[in-house]
Amino acid sequence: MLKEAIYHRPKNNFAYLYDEEAVHIRIRSKKNDLRHVILLYGDPYNWKDEAWQYKTKEMKHAGSDELFDYWFAAFKPSCRRIRYGFKCVDDERSVFYTERGFYNEAPKDCAIYFSFPFLHAVDIFRAPDWVKKTVWYQIFPERFEDGEPSINHRDTQPWGADPKKESYFGGDFQGIIKRLDYLENLGINGIYFTPIFRAETNHKYDTTNYLEIDPQFGDKRLLKKLVQECHKRGIRVMLDAVFNHSGYCFAPFQDVVKNQEKSSYKDWFHIRKFPLKEDGNLNYDAFGFEEAMPKLNTEHPEVKKYLLNVAKYWIEEFDIDAWRLDVANEVSHHFWREFRQTVKTLKPDVYLVGEIWHDSMPWLQGDQFDAVMNYRFSDTMIDFFAREKRTVDQFKHEVVHIMQSYPLSVNEVAFNLLGSHDTPRILTIANESKERLKLTYLFQFSVLGTPCIYYGDEIGMTGEQDPDCRKCMIWNEEEQDLDLFNFVKKLIAFRKEIRAFGNEGDFTFINIHPSVISYVRKNENEQLLFMINPIDQPVEVHIPIEFRGATEIWTNSFLTEYTSTINQKGFIILYSSSRN
């Protein structure tokens, strides 16, 4: 037994209150080292004959990554105070793991064990329930549809021309309203809009006025109509806010440009010295080194008040349902805590998504964001299915590692995307292989989280990095891949119709064939077996006994044989009632 590899920390993803009743506990050990782990838990004040009284629960092996095994237990304690420890068993011996280390016998004194001092409901990570059943569609408004040419930018190019960094094509709110039926038909029930506020660029990430709509999209009356039309269709609306930095033409920064150190707004930004620019170098912090995007000082009381009022305004006046926060990791945790409290007080079920590309546990403890843009998970899916750069084992290890990095309640609302305005299009990454893309979509839509489609990916649009990934949406059906559209539409329908397909089922990898990605989604009433063959030749698999005679839901046929052949770049999805 390698004791050095056994690890637990009584907070974050290792110990948390899942809801008002259930506590979740995890522990990590060296891969293939322990045979099983037993959780010991009880009220620290429950003593008898000078010994602490506890209950035991066998922990479930929840998965493995390259180096470690993960063990999991969920239980409903009879009290709101818990002390707990672990009995770790290998093939030769057992030891008891506590806050003070390892013991050969279970210590009688509960002070030695890990502590969950009190289960406070207010500390539960709470994301909106509606998110768990939402499929998002990201729209870059300038490139989706031109519904009102009269408000187009003066340099608007013909729709569908090759985009350049500075290109304008006339996409607007009226165009989006015009295409809501298309989105409803696809089955999406959430739209994420990149910024719509007044700015100097086509992408609008250089905000010049946070309280005004950019005139090339329409006006506030039209935005209200757009939100209302979305809500009529059961579609939630997420806006994008840039609070890390402003645009160069933001009035307070222009005041600093004009008045330099005499400006009353100089402390709104991170200025090291004046003048603002010397010998081609900036004397102020910015997004990257972009002169046109000066970084806001969110610790300044006036800046904080201004931005929090912005956050409230668009909820109060337009009833939006979610905020996506740009460059969120470069803004202080303190600001985001105040931000969450402000908007959640106003609208408790608003969904908050931070743009963070790396491990995000510090932002996902219930006091800041509900989710982040889950690029860690995206890269794992893309590297395996689209780029074909990972082995089956490497892929499974990475997925397990990411899932074990967060509480289950976080994974259920993770914002899972395959591409965005910041990345090459997924079909281009997949070397324009529709087969690879379909397998990527299948995995994305059949795991925990809330999936997002980047506009046009569902009809086979291609594009390299910006600006190529921001092409105009293709509306001519003869140029759309309708087979791919219907494939995605069917996945969305399954996710809505079958509880275990989405967020109401456990996720577990199983080993059926070394070349096949196999996993089970299961709840108390139903179970699904997914078998995905990513290689370029057919594979014969043996069907687990509990799925023999199950329904193959993609083809709506019954599987009666003990073995089955999965076509190259193909898949099988078996469904059965777990009561059988």
Salt bridges, closest charged atoms under 4 A:
GLU20 OE2 - ARG126 NH2 2.69
GLU21 OE1 - LYS76 NZ 3.19
ASP43 OD2 - ARG81 NH2 2.75
GLU58 OE2 - HIS36 ND1 3.20
ASP65 OD2 - HIS401 ND1 3.02
ASP69 OD1 - HIS61 NE2 3.27
ASP91 OD1 - ARG35 NE 3.26
ASP129 OD1 - LYS132 NZ 3.75
GLU142 OE1 - ARG143 NE 2.61
GLU145 OE2 - LYS178 NZ 3.52
GLU145 OE2 - ARG179 NH2 2.66
ASP181 OD1 - ARG233 NH2 2.74
GLU184 OE1 - ARG233 NE 3.32
GLU212 OE2 - LYS220 NZ 3.67
ASP214 OD2 - LYS204 NZ 3.08
GLU229 OE2 - LYS232 NZ 3.20
GLU229 OE1 - ARG233 NH1 3.11
ASP240 OD2 - ARG324 NH1 3.14
GLU278 OE1 - LYS273 NZ 3.28
ASP285 OD1 - ARG272 NH1 2.51
GLU291 OE1 - LYS277 NZ 2.98
ASP319 OD2 - HIS231 ND1 3.66
ASP319 OD1 - LYS347 NZ 2.84
ASP321 OD2 - HIS231 NE2 2.74
ASP321 OD1 - ARG236 NH1 3.75
ASP321 OD1 - LYS347 NZ 3.22
ASP326 OD1 - ARG324 NH1 2.81
GLU338 OE2 - LYS304 NZ 3.05
GLU338 OE2 - HIS334 NE2 3.04
ASP349 OD2 - ARG236 NH1 3.80
GLU355 OE2 - ARG324 NH2 3.57
ASP359 OD2 - ARG376 NH1 3.52
ASP367 OD2 - ARG337 NE 2.71
ASP370 OD1 - ARG340 NH1 3.00
ASP370 OD2 - LYS344 NZ 3.03
ASP383 OD1 - ARG387 NH1 2.79
ASP383 OD2 - ARG390 NH2 3.41
GLU388 OE1 - ARG436 NH2 3.47
GLU388 OE2 - LYS569 NZ 3.01
GLU398 OE2 - ARG390 NE 2.71
GLU412 OE1 - LYS132 NZ 3.44
ASP422 OD2 - HIS421 NE2 3.27
ASP422 OD1 - ARG470 NH2 3.78
ASP457 OD1 - ARG425 NH1 2.64
ASP466 OD2 - LYS165 NZ 2.83
ASP466 OD1 - ARG470 NE 3.49
ASP468 OD1 - LYS471 NZ 3.90
ASP481 OD2 - LYS434 NZ 2.42
ASP483 OD2 - LYS438 NZ 2.59
GLU504 OE1 - ARG499 NE 2.84
GLU524 OE2 - ARG499 NH2 3.33
ASP536 OD1 - LYS569 NZ 2.56
